[in-house]
């Protein structure tokens, strides 16, 4: 038992690990995940609109992209983007590994977000689009101003859930050899574990991940509950709201 505690919960190692984990590691983990979710959201919306197209030639490239990046293990994608592209002479970020890390996680995230946004857009009543068109809006303007914002609101819990996944997948970028000041949580913990042969730093990193993901998971559950109950407290008293007609699904895009 003493050996177990010394291996995983060594007080001296925990005290050494936490300061750098909470400053450098936590900051860079949030930076990578945050930029990846922004990039993935923009690309995901574009892919979702392509997936909803009537035209097969428009849908097909988006479907291939989504199925490919959803099917590949994340560690393979990170390695191909972060190590393969520079080796092939494709260096959009120069020798900056942080840029490749964000690109890799963002590409993976976009594949999942495309399906999330597609379902959200399809849940918007088709009358919204028709009403916007009757007011003189072009099709793309109506989608951008009316339909897509409502579709995004429909999937906010799933969007927050994907951010949690991005936080955890950011641990894979240790493969890219981040420099000092760029290291995320797992990279720092793995370095200390390799130097000391003690796993306490990994436990400390796990605690830091939980400090990020547990509150976000609670937020996702609250958002999901709020959207399912229409903002009413479950089990609350008062007159029940009249049942709404089941909305018809939005038509596929005209592109």
Beta strands, then each sheet from edge to edge (+ up, - down):
end
